[in-house]
């Protein structure tokens, strides 16, 4: 078994696709409209779905905003140079909500960026 994808509901699909592809560097893997259900699914990720997990961005055509609730945590991405990554995200218009630094009670260097719908994306420095 392996994780295939994680689904996020988004209020503006084009805005979210811009964030995940242009700002975070993912690729649009596939996209399909479902007119009878009035929704669109778009899958983004860093590699083919048969070998890499993806994010499923679900846009319900009649909903422009969601309440995030207090159970959702974040999506995590591994990066080699967290400070350079944060600067590139900032230059691309992304919103860094926690600057790079060690996590509380640990030494792992992390940062957080927020997507257009308010979902948090954790960046974890993984130097090789």
Steps between C-alpha positions, in 0.01 A plus 500: 500500500599862452342843531353604164381854567364746753189700409460872576183694419585832338288809438670621180661222298705723270645692796588173676653349186714812461621466860582130490658506152667840473581573865573147627619352169257208472370379164136475399465124457138485386178696514139406432166682518191315623210714371224279646656531845607862447860446609853477359786281618860604434795288611841662560830356615873463446494179298278243329209375709606137456815570706435827691218621726290789373272773626144487371357852479121476501305802383124490557365754255247645743744553790758778508622463861532228763537498877827320572399372842742413775581137413703560184875534552713546190663348193880458533763543229868410529743766375881516485554871576209633702611865501546509121168319456318751722655790311394351165146446632492859631626636163225300324235664720464222757428578864754370754317476834788353703855589410764224485631382834519198727174337598390536862674249724720375214768583248326433167484824300149576377293784355135540402337654195127557458309425180227731365227314695691516828635144499843471658792338319798407716847514351751264663869544426657172390865559417674204340 
